[in-house]
């Protein structure tokens, strides 16, 4: 077996690829965003173009975060 095909080299490569500094930073930011969202639970009035809706603030923040994540994922896929 050549050194390139040993199971050990593949295991090290795969484990190092899972926890990159960028992925850790994104995970920390996601956790902080979720803490922020769920700490803000009071009801608030939100105007959606014409109607005014009263909903918990965490729902509006979570919906905004999901829309932002979907837009980001769309543009990242499109760039590739």
mmJSON file of the N, C-alpha and C atoms, coordinates in Angstrom:
{"data_MODEL":{"atom_site":{
"group_PDB":["ATOM","ATOM","ATOM","ATOM","ATOM","ATOM","ATOM","ATOM","ATOM","ATOM","ATOM","ATOM","ATOM","ATOM","ATOM","ATOM","ATOM","ATOM","ATOM","ATOM","ATOM","ATOM","ATOM","ATOM","ATOM","ATOM","ATOM","ATOM","ATOM","ATOM","ATOM","ATOM","ATOM","ATOM","ATOM","ATOM","ATOM","ATOM","ATOM","ATOM","ATOM","ATOM","ATOM","ATOM","ATOM","ATOM","ATOM","ATOM","ATOM","ATOM","ATOM","ATOM","ATOM","ATOM","ATOM","ATOM","ATOM","ATOM","ATOM","ATOM","ATOM","ATOM","ATOM","ATOM","ATOM","ATOM","ATOM","ATOM","ATOM","ATOM","ATOM","ATOM","ATOM","ATOM","ATOM","ATOM","ATOM","ATOM","ATOM","ATOM","ATOM","ATOM","ATOM","ATOM","ATOM","ATOM","ATOM","ATOM","ATOM","ATOM","ATOM","ATOM","ATOM","ATOM","ATOM","ATOM","ATOM","ATOM","ATOM","ATOM","ATOM","ATOM","ATOM","ATOM","ATOM","ATOM","ATOM","ATOM","ATOM","ATOM","ATOM","ATOM","ATOM","ATOM","ATOM","ATOM","ATOM","ATOM","ATOM","ATOM","ATOM","ATOM","ATOM","ATOM","ATOM","ATOM","ATOM","ATOM","ATOM","ATOM","ATOM","ATOM","ATOM","ATOM","ATOM","ATOM","ATOM","ATOM","ATOM","ATOM","ATOM","ATOM","ATOM","ATOM","ATOM","ATOM","ATOM","ATOM","ATOM","ATOM","ATOM","ATOM","ATOM","ATOM","ATOM","ATOM","ATOM","ATOM","ATOM","ATOM","ATOM","ATOM","ATOM","ATOM","ATOM","ATOM","ATOM","ATOM","ATOM","ATOM","ATOM","ATOM","ATOM","ATOM","ATOM","ATOM","ATOM","ATOM","ATOM","ATOM","ATOM","ATOM","ATOM","ATOM","ATOM","ATOM","ATOM","ATOM","ATOM","ATOM","ATOM","ATOM","ATOM","ATOM","ATOM","ATOM","ATOM","ATOM","ATOM","ATOM","ATOM","ATOM","ATOM","ATOM","ATOM","ATOM","ATOM","ATOM","ATOM","ATOM","ATOM","ATOM","ATOM","ATOM","ATOM","ATOM","ATOM","ATOM","ATOM","ATOM","ATOM","ATOM","ATOM","ATOM","ATOM","ATOM","ATOM","ATOM","ATOM","ATOM","ATOM","ATOM","ATOM","ATOM","ATOM","ATOM","ATOM","ATOM","ATOM","ATOM"],
"id":[1,2,3,4,5,6,7,8,9,10,11,12,13,14,15,16,17,18,19,20,21,22,23,24,25,26,27,28,29,30,31,32,33,34,35,36,37,38,39,40,41,42,43,44,45,46,47,48,49,50,51,52,53,54,55,56,57,58,59,60,61,62,63,64,65,66,67,68,69,70,71,72,73,74,75,76,77,78,79,80,81,82,83,84,85,86,87,88,89,90,91,92,93,94,95,96,97,98,99,100,101,102,103,104,105,106,107,108,109,110,111,112,113,114,115,116,117,118,119,120,121,122,123,124,125,126,127,128,129,130,131,132,133,134,135,136,137,138,139,140,141,142,143,144,145,146,147,148,149,150,151,152,153,154,155,156,157,158,159,160,161,162,163,164,165,166,167,168,169,170,171,172,173,174,175,176,177,178,179,180,181,182,183,184,185,186,187,188,189,190,191,192,193,194,195,196,197,198,199,200,201,202,203,204,205,206,207,208,209,210,211,212,213,214,215,216,217,218,219,220,221,222,223,224,225,226,227,228,229,230,231,232,233,234,235,236,237,238,239,240],
"type_symbol":["N","C","C","N","C","C","N","C","C","N","C","C","N","C","C","N","C","C","N","C","C","N","C","C","N","C","C","N","C","C","N","C","C","N","C","C","N","C","C","N","C","C","N","C","C","N","C","C","N","C","C","N","C","C","N","C","C","N","C","C","N","C","C","N","C","C","N","C","C","N","C","C","N","C","C","N","C","C","N","C","C","N","C","C","N","C","C","N","C","C","N","C","C","N","C","C","N","C","C","N","C","C","N","C","C","N","C","C","N","C","C","N","C","C","N","C","C","N","C","C","N","C","C","N","C","C","N","C","C","N","C","C","N","C","C","N","C","C","N","C","C","N","C","C","N","C","C","N","C","C","N","C","C","N","C","C","N","C","C","N","C","C","N","C","C","N","C","C","N","C","C","N","C","C","N","C","C","N","C","C","N","C","C","N","C","C","N","C","C","N","C","C","N","C","C","N","C","C","N","C","C","N","C","C","N","C","C","N","C","C","N","C","C","N","C","C","N","C","C","N","C","C","N","C","C","N","C","C","N","C","C","N","C","C","N","C","C","N","C","C"],
"label_atom_id":["N","CA","C","N","CA","C","N","CA","C","N","CA","C","N","CA","C","N","CA","C","N","CA","C","N","CA","C","N","CA","C","N","CA","C","N","CA","C","N","CA","C","N","CA","C","N","CA","C","N","CA","C","N","CA","C","N","CA","C","N","CA","C","N","CA","C","N","CA","C","N","CA","C","N","CA","C","N","CA","C","N","CA","C","N","CA","C","N","CA","C","N","CA","C","N","CA","C","N","CA","C","N","CA","C","N","CA","C","N","CA","C","N","CA","C","N","CA","C","N","CA","C","N","CA","C","N","CA","C","N","CA","C","N","CA","C","N","CA","C","N","CA","C","N","CA","C","N","CA","C","N","CA","C","N","CA","C","N","CA","C","N","CA","C","N","CA","C","N","CA","C","N","CA","C","N","CA","C","N","CA","C","N","CA","C","N","CA","C","N","CA","C","N","CA","C","N","CA","C","N","CA","C","N","CA","C","N","CA","C","N","CA","C","N","CA","C","N","CA","C","N","CA","C","N","CA","C","N","CA","C","N","CA","C","N","CA","C","N","CA","C","N","CA","C","N","CA","C","N","CA","C","N","CA","C","N","CA","C","N","CA","C","N","CA","C","N","CA","C","N","CA","C","N","CA","C","N","CA","C"],
"label_alt_id":[null,null,null,null,null,null,null,null,null,null,null,null,null,null,null,null,null,null,null,null,null,null,null,null,null,null,null,null,null,null,null,null,null,null,null,null,null,null,null,null,null,null,null,null,null,null,null,null,null,null,null,null,null,null,null,null,null,null,null,null,null,null,null,null,null,null,null,null,null,null,null,null,null,null,null,null,null,null,null,null,null,null,null,null,null,null,null,null,null,null,null,null,null,null,null,null,null,null,null,null,null,null,null,null,null,null,null,null,null,null,null,null,null,null,null,null,null,null,null,null,null,null,null,null,null,null,null,null,null,null,null,null,null,null,null,null,null,null,null,null,null,null,null,null,null,null,null,null,null,null,null,null,null,null,null,null,null,null,null,null,null,null,null,null,null,null,null,null,null,null,null,null,null,null,null,null,null,null,null,null,null,null,null,null,null,null,null,null,null,null,null,null,null,null,null,null,null,null,null,null,null,null,null,null,null,null,null,null,null,null,null,null,null,null,null,null,null,null,null,null,null,null,null,null,null,null,null,null,null,null,null,null,null,null,null,null,null,null,null,null],
"label_comp_id":["UNK","UNK","UNK","UNK","UNK","UNK","UNK","UNK","UNK","UNK","UNK","UNK","UNK","UNK","UNK","UNK","UNK","UNK","UNK","UNK","UNK","UNK","UNK","UNK","UNK","UNK","UNK","UNK","UNK","UNK","UNK","UNK","UNK","UNK","UNK","UNK","UNK","UNK","UNK","UNK","UNK","UNK","UNK","UNK","UNK","UNK","UNK","UNK","UNK","UNK","UNK","UNK","UNK","UNK","UNK","UNK","UNK","UNK","UNK","UNK","UNK","UNK","UNK","UNK","UNK","UNK","UNK","UNK","UNK","UNK","UNK","UNK","UNK","UNK","UNK","UNK","UNK","UNK","UNK","UNK","UNK","UNK","UNK","UNK","UNK","UNK","UNK","UNK","UNK","UNK","UNK","UNK","UNK","UNK","UNK","UNK","UNK","UNK","UNK","UNK","UNK","UNK","UNK","UNK","UNK","UNK","UNK","UNK","UNK","UNK","UNK","UNK","UNK","UNK","UNK","UNK","UNK","UNK","UNK","UNK","UNK","UNK","UNK","UNK","UNK","UNK","UNK","UNK","UNK","UNK","UNK","UNK","UNK","UNK","UNK","UNK","UNK","UNK","UNK","UNK","UNK","UNK","UNK","UNK","UNK","UNK","UNK","UNK","UNK","UNK","UNK","UNK","UNK","UNK","UNK","UNK","UNK","UNK","UNK","UNK","UNK","UNK","UNK","UNK","UNK","UNK","UNK","UNK","UNK","UNK","UNK","UNK","UNK","UNK","UNK","UNK","UNK","UNK","UNK","UNK","UNK","UNK","UNK","UNK","UNK","UNK","UNK","UNK","UNK","UNK","UNK","UNK","UNK","UNK","UNK","UNK","UNK","UNK","UNK","UNK","UNK","UNK","UNK","UNK","UNK","UNK","UNK","UNK","UNK","UNK","UNK","UNK","UNK","UNK","UNK","UNK","UNK","UNK","UNK","UNK","UNK","UNK","UNK","UNK","UNK","UNK","UNK","UNK","UNK","UNK","UNK","UNK","UNK","UNK","UNK","UNK","UNK","UNK","UNK","UNK"],
"label_asym_id":["A","A","A","A","A","A","A","A","A","A","A","A","A","A","A","A","A","A","A","A","A","A","A","A","A","A","A","A","A","A","A","A","A","A","A","A","A","A","A","A","A","A","A","A","A","A","A","A","A","A","A","A","A","A","A","A","A","A","A","A","A","A","A","A","A","A","A","A","A","A","A","A","A","A","A","A","A","A","A","A","A","A","A","A","A","A","A","A","A","A","A","A","A","A","A","A","A","A","A","A","A","A","A","A","A","A","A","A","A","A","A","A","A","A","A","A","A","A","A","A","A","A","A","A","A","A","A","A","A","A","A","A","A","A","A","A","A","A","A","A","A","A","A","A","A","A","A","A","A","A","A","A","A","A","A","A","A","A","A","A","A","A","A","A","A","A","A","A","A","A","A","A","A","A","A","A","A","A","A","A","A","A","A","A","A","A","A","A","A","A","A","A","A","A","A","A","A","A","A","A","A","A","A","A","A","A","A","A","A","A","A","A","A","A","A","A","A","A","A","A","A","A","A","A","A","A","A","A","A","A","A","A","A","A","A","A","A","A","A","A"],
"label_entity_id":["1","1","1","1","1","1","1","1","1","1","1","1","1","1","1","1","1","1","1","1","1","1","1","1","1","1","1","1","1","1","1","1","1","1","1","1","1","1","1","1","1","1","1","1","1","1","1","1","1","1","1","1","1","1","1","1","1","1","1","1","1","1","1","1","1","1","1","1","1","1","1","1","1","1","1","1","1","1","1","1","1","1","1","1","1","1","1","1","1","1","1","1","1","1","1","1","1","1","1","1","1","1","1","1","1","1","1","1","1","1","1","1","1","1","1","1","1","1","1","1","1","1","1","1","1","1","1","1","1","1","1","1","1","1","1","1","1","1","1","1","1","1","1","1","1","1","1","1","1","1","1","1","1","1","1","1","1","1","1","1","1","1","1","1","1","1","1","1","1","1","1","1","1","1","1","1","1","1","1","1","1","1","1","1","1","1","1","1","1","1","1","1","1","1","1","1","1","1","1","1","1","1","1","1","1","1","1","1","1","1","1","1","1","1","1","1","1","1","1","1","1","1","1","1","1","1","1","1","1","1","1","1","1","1","1","1","1","1","1","1"],
"label_seq_id":[1,1,1,2,2,2,3,3,3,4,4,4,5,5,5,6,6,6,7,7,7,8,8,8,9,9,9,10,10,10,11,11,11,12,12,12,13,13,13,14,14,14,15,15,15,16,16,16,17,17,17,18,18,18,19,19,19,20,20,20,21,21,21,22,22,22,23,23,23,24,24,24,25,25,25,26,26,26,27,27,27,28,28,28,29,29,29,30,30,30,31,31,31,32,32,32,33,33,33,34,34,34,35,35,35,36,36,36,37,37,37,38,38,38,39,39,39,40,40,40,41,41,41,42,42,42,43,43,43,44,44,44,45,45,45,46,46,46,47,47,47,48,48,48,49,49,49,50,50,50,51,51,51,52,52,52,53,53,53,54,54,54,55,55,55,56,56,56,57,57,57,58,58,58,59,59,59,60,60,60,61,61,61,62,62,62,63,63,63,64,64,64,65,65,65,66,66,66,67,67,67,68,68,68,69,69,69,70,70,70,71,71,71,72,72,72,73,73,73,74,74,74,75,75,75,76,76,76,77,77,77,78,78,78,79,79,79,80,80,80],
"pdbx_PDB_ins_code":[null,null,null,null,null,null,null,null,null,null,null,null,null,null,null,null,null,null,null,null,null,null,null,null,null,null,null,null,null,null,null,null,null,null,null,null,null,null,null,null,null,null,null,null,null,null,null,null,null,null,null,null,null,null,null,null,null,null,null,null,null,null,null,null,null,null,null,null,null,null,null,null,null,null,null,null,null,null,null,null,null,null,null,null,null,null,null,null,null,null,null,null,null,null,null,null,null,null,null,null,null,null,null,null,null,null,null,null,null,null,null,null,null,null,null,null,null,null,null,null,null,null,null,null,null,null,null,null,null,null,null,null,null,null,null,null,null,null,null,null,null,null,null,null,null,null,null,null,null,null,null,null,null,null,null,null,null,null,null,null,null,null,null,null,null,null,null,null,null,null,null,null,null,null,null,null,null,null,null,null,null,null,null,null,null,null,null,null,null,null,null,null,null,null,null,null,null,null,null,null,null,null,null,null,null,null,null,null,null,null,null,null,null,null,null,null,null,null,null,null,null,null,null,null,null,null,null,null,null,null,null,null,null,null,null,null,null,null,null,null],
"Cartn_x":[0.832,0.0,0.871,0.528,1.29,0.807,1.617,1.201,-0.062,-0.354,-1.54,-2.837,-2.81,-4.038,-4.216,-3.409,-3.579,-4.835,-5.522,-6.736,-6.467,-5.284,-4.996,-4.986,-4.391,-4.326,-5.726,-6.592,-7.953,-8.735,-8.512,-9.222,-8.805,-7.516,-7.057,-7.61,-7.619,-8.097,-9.591,-10.376,-11.818,-12.16,-11.457,-11.757,-11.363,-10.27,-9.847,-10.755,-11.388,-12.264,-13.613,-13.989,-15.291,-15.291,-14.267,-14.218,-13.19,-13.527,-12.657,-12.961,-12.036,-12.307,-13.534,-13.75,-14.925,-16.225,-16.256,-17.473,-17.722,-16.671,-16.819,-17.372,-16.864,-17.343,-18.821,-19.209,-20.616,-21.495,-21.044,-21.825,-21.991,-20.928,-21.008,-21.975,-21.889,-22.809,-24.249,-24.47,-25.825,-26.393,-25.571,-26.029,-26.341,-25.479,-25.733,-27.002,-27.234,-28.45,-29.686,-29.627,-30.77,-31.022,-29.965,-30.133,-30.799,-30.322,-30.915,-32.381,-32.696,-34.073,-34.984,-34.578,-35.463,-35.458,-34.557,-34.623,-35.658,-35.98,-36.944,-38.288,-39.094,-40.342,-41.59,-41.466,-42.669,-43.357,-44.629,-45.392,-45.075,-45.074,-44.801,-45.656,-45.868,-46.629,-45.656,-45.987,-45.149,-46.02,-45.516,-46.268,-45.704,-46.553,-46.193,-46.875,-46.196,-46.708,-47.964,-49.117,-50.328,-50.872,-51.059,-51.651,-50.64,-51.166,-50.343,-50.65,-49.609,-49.768,-49.117,-49.763,-49.162,-48.715,-47.424,-46.87,-45.711,-45.306,-44.129,-42.893,-42.046,-40.865,-39.942,-39.863,-38.961,-39.383,-40.689,-41.163,-40.697,-40.812,-40.38,-38.865,-38.111,-36.655,-36.239,-36.872,-36.54,-36.896,-38.042,-38.431,-37.443,-37.004,-36.031,-34.704,-34.279,-33.027,-33.115,-34.25,-34.421,-34.404,-35.093,-35.089,-33.67,-32.942,-31.561,-30.662,-30.84,-30.037,-30.356,-31.623,-32.003,-31.433,-31.474,-30.887,-29.383,-28.719,-27.28,-26.933,-27.695,-27.442,-27.672,-28.675,-28.958,-27.786,-27.265,-26.176,-24.867,-24.635,-23.423,-23.497,-24.628,-24.783,-24.674,-25.216,-25.209,-23.781,-22.95,-21.58,-20.757,-21.033,-20.287,-20.67],
"Cartn_y":[-1.181,0.0,1.236,2.196,3.437,4.341,5.298,6.195,6.99,7.19,7.962,7.206,5.909,5.123,4.467,4.805,4.193,4.72,3.9,4.342,5.479,5.503,6.534,7.92,8.047,9.365,9.856,8.957,9.338,9.773,9.095,9.44,10.82,11.114,12.427,13.523,13.263,14.26,14.529,13.493,13.655,14.349,14.016,14.624,16.092,16.429,17.822,18.667,18.064,18.799,19.132,18.448,18.669,19.926,20.116,21.265,22.294,23.009,24.076,25.34,26.284,27.534,28.281,28.229,28.893,28.26,26.945,26.246,26.466,26.523,26.796,28.2,29.171,30.551,30.646,29.968,29.984,29.329,28.232,27.558,28.454,29.148,30.056,31.2,31.773,32.853,32.371,31.154,30.604,30.411,29.921,29.733,31.086,32.074,33.413,34.024,33.819,34.333,33.666,32.352,31.656,32.115,32.336,32.856,34.233,35.092,36.424,36.337,35.454,35.312,34.849,33.831,33.277,34.063,35.028,35.932,37.033,37.313,38.36,37.715,37.518,36.764,37.624,38.92,39.744,39.92,40.26,40.477,41.87,41.977,43.255,43.387,44.627,44.882,44.965,44.25,44.219,44.575,45.486,45.895,45.166,44.372,43.623,44.279,45.197,46.002,46.768,46.154,46.889,46.455,45.155,44.776,44.921,45.166,45.207,43.964,43.203,41.922,42.0,41.427,41.321,39.873,39.698,38.357,38.437,37.3,37.309,37.733,38.526,39.034,37.906,36.823,35.726,35.078,35.05,34.475,35.306,36.622,37.505,37.418,37.382,37.278,35.944,34.867,33.551,33.464,34.008,34.0,34.808,35.943,36.763,36.033,35.336,34.577,33.443,32.769,31.67,32.208,33.318,33.912,34.339,34.932,35.325,34.131,33.051,31.851,31.235,31.215,30.676,31.532,32.848,33.733,33.523,33.406,33.161,31.838,30.798,29.487,29.525,30.261,30.374,31.034,32.122,32.833,32.064,31.299,30.484,29.373,28.727,27.676,28.24,29.415,30.016,30.402,30.806,31.194,30.006,28.828,27.617,27.237],
"Cartn_z":[0.0,0.0,0.0,-0.808,-0.821,0.311,0.737,1.836,1.513,0.265,-0.103,0.146,0.099,0.211,1.569,2.547,3.862,4.521,5.298,5.979,6.964,7.56,8.548,7.919,6.728,6.106,5.729,5.311,4.984,6.209,7.337,8.56,9.056,8.989,9.435,8.541,7.254,6.311,6.518,6.71,6.895,8.201,9.278,10.57,10.577,9.913,9.877,9.011,8.023,7.132,7.75,8.805,9.424,10.281,11.077,11.984,11.518,10.477,10.013,10.814,10.875,11.598,11.069,9.777,9.208,9.671,9.715,10.164,11.65,12.424,13.862,14.059,13.31,13.418,13.036,11.977,11.551,12.604,13.191,14.237,15.459,15.859,17.012,16.71,15.515,15.144,15.088,14.612,14.563,15.966,16.879,18.259,18.9,18.685,19.233,18.643,17.357,16.731,17.324,17.538,18.141,19.572,20.342,21.712,21.659,20.764,20.619,20.234,19.293,18.828,19.956,20.694,21.714,23.024,23.171,24.321,24.094,22.851,22.508,22.198,23.249,23.085,23.175,23.43,23.574,22.213,22.251,21.021,20.479,19.179,18.54,17.29,16.866,15.642,14.484,13.424,12.229,11.041,10.232,9.037,7.822,7.176,5.974,4.777,4.146,3.04,3.451,3.498,3.87,5.23,5.494,6.787,7.932,9.117,10.319,11.136,11.466,12.13,13.502,14.513,15.838,16.024,16.294,16.478,17.455,18.01,18.871,18.066,18.694,18.011,17.584,18.376,18.017,16.698,16.42,15.166,13.975,14.104,13.023,12.823,13.904,13.791,13.18,13.595,13.054,11.567,11.195,9.782,8.947,9.468,8.755,8.618,9.665,9.613,8.594,8.532,7.574,6.145,5.896,4.556,4.175,5.108,4.835,4.545,5.288,5.053,3.694,3.327,2.017,0.88,1.031,0.009,-0.084,1.046,1.04,0.39,0.695,0.097,-1.409,-1.848,-3.274,-4.006,-3.459,-4.136,-4.087,-3.02,-2.962,-4.008,-4.14,-5.155,-6.568,-6.76,-8.082,-8.512,-7.546,-7.862,-8.334,-7.816,-8.201,-9.561],
"occupancy":[1.0,1.0,1.0,1.0,1.0,1.0,1.0,1.0,1.0,1.0,1.0,1.0,1.0,1.0,1.0,1.0,1.0,1.0,1.0,1.0,1.0,1.0,1.0,1.0,1.0,1.0,1.0,1.0,1.0,1.0,1.0,1.0,1.0,1.0,1.0,1.0,1.0,1.0,1.0,1.0,1.0,1.0,1.0,1.0,1.0,1.0,1.0,1.0,1.0,1.0,1.0,1.0,1.0,1.0,1.0,1.0,1.0,1.0,1.0,1.0,1.0,1.0,1.0,1.0,1.0,1.0,1.0,1.0,1.0,1.0,1.0,1.0,1.0,1.0,1.0,1.0,1.0,1.0,1.0,1.0,1.0,1.0,1.0,1.0,1.0,1.0,1.0,1.0,1.0,1.0,1.0,1.0,1.0,1.0,1.0,1.0,1.0,1.0,1.0,1.0,1.0,1.0,1.0,1.0,1.0,1.0,1.0,1.0,1.0,1.0,1.0,1.0,1.0,1.0,1.0,1.0,1.0,1.0,1.0,1.0,1.0,1.0,1.0,1.0,1.0,1.0,1.0,1.0,1.0,1.0,1.0,1.0,1.0,1.0,1.0,1.0,1.0,1.0,1.0,1.0,1.0,1.0,1.0,1.0,1.0,1.0,1.0,1.0,1.0,1.0,1.0,1.0,1.0,1.0,1.0,1.0,1.0,1.0,1.0,1.0,1.0,1.0,1.0,1.0,1.0,1.0,1.0,1.0,1.0,1.0,1.0,1.0,1.0,1.0,1.0,1.0,1.0,1.0,1.0,1.0,1.0,1.0,1.0,1.0,1.0,1.0,1.0,1.0,1.0,1.0,1.0,1.0,1.0,1.0,1.0,1.0,1.0,1.0,1.0,1.0,1.0,1.0,1.0,1.0,1.0,1.0,1.0,1.0,1.0,1.0,1.0,1.0,1.0,1.0,1.0,1.0,1.0,1.0,1.0,1.0,1.0,1.0,1.0,1.0,1.0,1.0,1.0,1.0,1.0,1.0,1.0,1.0,1.0,1.0,1.0,1.0,1.0,1.0,1.0,1.0],
"B_iso_or_equiv":[0.0,0.0,0.0,0.0,0.0,0.0,0.0,0.0,0.0,0.0,0.0,0.0,0.0,0.0,0.0,0.0,0.0,0.0,0.0,0.0,0.0,0.0,0.0,0.0,0.0,0.0,0.0,0.0,0.0,0.0,0.0,0.0,0.0,0.0,0.0,0.0,0.0,0.0,0.0,0.0,0.0,0.0,0.0,0.0,0.0,0.0,0.0,0.0,0.0,0.0,0.0,0.0,0.0,0.0,0.0,0.0,0.0,0.0,0.0,0.0,0.0,0.0,0.0,0.0,0.0,0.0,0.0,0.0,0.0,0.0,0.0,0.0,0.0,0.0,0.0,0.0,0.0,0.0,0.0,0.0,0.0,0.0,0.0,0.0,0.0,0.0,0.0,0.0,0.0,0.0,0.0,0.0,0.0,0.0,0.0,0.0,0.0,0.0,0.0,0.0,0.0,0.0,0.0,0.0,0.0,0.0,0.0,0.0,0.0,0.0,0.0,0.0,0.0,0.0,0.0,0.0,0.0,0.0,0.0,0.0,0.0,0.0,0.0,0.0,0.0,0.0,0.0,0.0,0.0,0.0,0.0,0.0,0.0,0.0,0.0,0.0,0.0,0.0,0.0,0.0,0.0,0.0,0.0,0.0,0.0,0.0,0.0,0.0,0.0,0.0,0.0,0.0,0.0,0.0,0.0,0.0,0.0,0.0,0.0,0.0,0.0,0.0,0.0,0.0,0.0,0.0,0.0,0.0,0.0,0.0,0.0,0.0,0.0,0.0,0.0,0.0,0.0,0.0,0.0,0.0,0.0,0.0,0.0,0.0,0.0,0.0,0.0,0.0,0.0,0.0,0.0,0.0,0.0,0.0,0.0,0.0,0.0,0.0,0.0,0.0,0.0,0.0,0.0,0.0,0.0,0.0,0.0,0.0,0.0,0.0,0.0,0.0,0.0,0.0,0.0,0.0,0.0,0.0,0.0,0.0,0.0,0.0,0.0,0.0,0.0,0.0,0.0,0.0,0.0,0.0,0.0,0.0,0.0,0.0,0.0,0.0,0.0,0.0,0.0,0.0],
"pdbx_formal_charge":[null,null,null,null,null,null,null,null,null,null,null,null,null,null,null,null,null,null,null,null,null,null,null,null,null,null,null,null,null,null,null,null,null,null,null,null,null,null,null,null,null,null,null,null,null,null,null,null,null,null,null,null,null,null,null,null,null,null,null,null,null,null,null,null,null,null,null,null,null,null,null,null,null,null,null,null,null,null,null,null,null,null,null,null,null,null,null,null,null,null,null,null,null,null,null,null,null,null,null,null,null,null,null,null,null,null,null,null,null,null,null,null,null,null,null,null,null,null,null,null,null,null,null,null,null,null,null,null,null,null,null,null,null,null,null,null,null,null,null,null,null,null,null,null,null,null,null,null,null,null,null,null,null,null,null,null,null,null,null,null,null,null,null,null,null,null,null,null,null,null,null,null,null,null,null,null,null,null,null,null,null,null,null,null,null,null,null,null,null,null,null,null,null,null,null,null,null,null,null,null,null,null,null,null,null,null,null,null,null,null,null,null,null,null,null,null,null,null,null,null,null,null,null,null,null,null,null,null,null,null,null,null,null,null,null,null,null,null,null,null],
"auth_seq_id":[1,1,1,2,2,2,3,3,3,4,4,4,5,5,5,6,6,6,7,7,7,8,8,8,9,9,9,10,10,10,11,11,11,12,12,12,13,13,13,14,14,14,15,15,15,16,16,16,17,17,17,18,18,18,19,19,19,20,20,20,21,21,21,22,22,22,23,23,23,24,24,24,25,25,25,26,26,26,27,27,27,28,28,28,29,29,29,30,30,30,31,31,31,32,32,32,33,33,33,34,34,34,35,35,35,36,36,36,37,37,37,38,38,38,39,39,39,40,40,40,41,41,41,42,42,42,43,43,43,44,44,44,45,45,45,46,46,46,47,47,47,48,48,48,49,49,49,50,50,50,51,51,51,52,52,52,53,53,53,54,54,54,55,55,55,56,56,56,57,57,57,58,58,58,59,59,59,60,60,60,61,61,61,62,62,62,63,63,63,64,64,64,65,65,65,66,66,66,67,67,67,68,68,68,69,69,69,70,70,70,71,71,71,72,72,72,73,73,73,74,74,74,75,75,75,76,76,76,77,77,77,78,78,78,79,79,79,80,80,80],
"auth_comp_id":["UNK","UNK","UNK","UNK","UNK","UNK","UNK","UNK","UNK","UNK","UNK","UNK","UNK","UNK","UNK","UNK","UNK","UNK","UNK","UNK","UNK","UNK","UNK","UNK","UNK","UNK","UNK","UNK","UNK","UNK","UNK","UNK","UNK","UNK","UNK","UNK","UNK","UNK","UNK","UNK","UNK","UNK","UNK","UNK","UNK","UNK","UNK","UNK","UNK","UNK","UNK","UNK","UNK","UNK","UNK","UNK","UNK","UNK","UNK","UNK","UNK","UNK","UNK","UNK","UNK","UNK","UNK","UNK","UNK","UNK","UNK","UNK","UNK","UNK","UNK","UNK","UNK","UNK","UNK","UNK","UNK","UNK","UNK","UNK","UNK","UNK","UNK","UNK","UNK","UNK","UNK","UNK","UNK","UNK","UNK","UNK","UNK","UNK","UNK","UNK","UNK","UNK","UNK","UNK","UNK","UNK","UNK","UNK","UNK","UNK","UNK","UNK","UNK","UNK","UNK","UNK","UNK","UNK","UNK","UNK","UNK","UNK","UNK","UNK","UNK","UNK","UNK","UNK","UNK","UNK","UNK","UNK","UNK","UNK","UNK","UNK","UNK","UNK","UNK","UNK","UNK","UNK","UNK","UNK","UNK","UNK","UNK","UNK","UNK","UNK","UNK","UNK","UNK","UNK","UNK","UNK","UNK","UNK","UNK","UNK","UNK","UNK","UNK","UNK","UNK","UNK","UNK","UNK","UNK","UNK","UNK","UNK","UNK","UNK","UNK","UNK","UNK","UNK","UNK","UNK","UNK","UNK","UNK","UNK","UNK","UNK","UNK","UNK","UNK","UNK","UNK","UNK","UNK","UNK","UNK","UNK","UNK","UNK","UNK","UNK","UNK","UNK","UNK","UNK","UNK","UNK","UNK","UNK","UNK","UNK","UNK","UNK","UNK","UNK","UNK","UNK","UNK","UNK","UNK","UNK","UNK","UNK","UNK","UNK","UNK","UNK","UNK","UNK","UNK","UNK","UNK","UNK","UNK","UNK","UNK","UNK","UNK","UNK","UNK","UNK"],
"auth_asym_id":["A","A","A","A","A","A","A","A","A","A","A","A","A","A","A","A","A","A","A","A","A","A","A","A","A","A","A","A","A","A","A","A","A","A","A","A","A","A","A","A","A","A","A","A","A","A","A","A","A","A","A","A","A","A","A","A","A","A","A","A","A","A","A","A","A","A","A","A","A","A","A","A","A","A","A","A","A","A","A","A","A","A","A","A","A","A","A","A","A","A","A","A","A","A","A","A","A","A","A","A","A","A","A","A","A","A","A","A","A","A","A","A","A","A","A","A","A","A","A","A","A","A","A","A","A","A","A","A","A","A","A","A","A","A","A","A","A","A","A","A","A","A","A","A","A","A","A","A","A","A","A","A","A","A","A","A","A","A","A","A","A","A","A","A","A","A","A","A","A","A","A","A","A","A","A","A","A","A","A","A","A","A","A","A","A","A","A","A","A","A","A","A","A","A","A","A","A","A","A","A","A","A","A","A","A","A","A","A","A","A","A","A","A","A","A","A","A","A","A","A","A","A","A","A","A","A","A","A","A","A","A","A","A","A","A","A","A","A","A","A"],
"auth_atom_id":["N","CA","C","N","CA","C","N","CA","C","N","CA","C","N","CA","C","N","CA","C","N","CA","C","N","CA","C","N","CA","C","N","CA","C","N","CA","C","N","CA","C","N","CA","C","N","CA","C","N","CA","C","N","CA","C","N","CA","C","N","CA","C","N","CA","C","N","CA","C","N","CA","C","N","CA","C","N","CA","C","N","CA","C","N","CA","C","N","CA","C","N","CA","C","N","CA","C","N","CA","C","N","CA","C","N","CA","C","N","CA","C","N","CA","C","N","CA","C","N","CA","C","N","CA","C","N","CA","C","N","CA","C","N","CA","C","N","CA","C","N","CA","C","N","CA","C","N","CA","C","N","CA","C","N","CA","C","N","CA","C","N","CA","C","N","CA","C","N","CA","C","N","CA","C","N","CA","C","N","CA","C","N","CA","C","N","CA","C","N","CA","C","N","CA","C","N","CA","C","N","CA","C","N","CA","C","N","CA","C","N","CA","C","N","CA","C","N","CA","C","N","CA","C","N","CA","C","N","CA","C","N","CA","C","N","CA","C","N","CA","C","N","CA","C","N","CA","C","N","CA","C","N","CA","C","N","CA","C","N","CA","C","N","CA","C","N","CA","C","N","CA","C","N","CA","C","N","CA","C"],
"pdbx_PDB_model_num":[1,1,1,1,1,1,1,1,1,1,1,1,1,1,1,1,1,1,1,1,1,1,1,1,1,1,1,1,1,1,1,1,1,1,1,1,1,1,1,1,1,1,1,1,1,1,1,1,1,1,1,1,1,1,1,1,1,1,1,1,1,1,1,1,1,1,1,1,1,1,1,1,1,1,1,1,1,1,1,1,1,1,1,1,1,1,1,1,1,1,1,1,1,1,1,1,1,1,1,1,1,1,1,1,1,1,1,1,1,1,1,1,1,1,1,1,1,1,1,1,1,1,1,1,1,1,1,1,1,1,1,1,1,1,1,1,1,1,1,1,1,1,1,1,1,1,1,1,1,1,1,1,1,1,1,1,1,1,1,1,1,1,1,1,1,1,1,1,1,1,1,1,1,1,1,1,1,1,1,1,1,1,1,1,1,1,1,1,1,1,1,1,1,1,1,1,1,1,1,1,1,1,1,1,1,1,1,1,1,1,1,1,1,1,1,1,1,1,1,1,1,1,1,1,1,1,1,1,1,1,1,1,1,1,1,1,1,1,1,1]
}}}
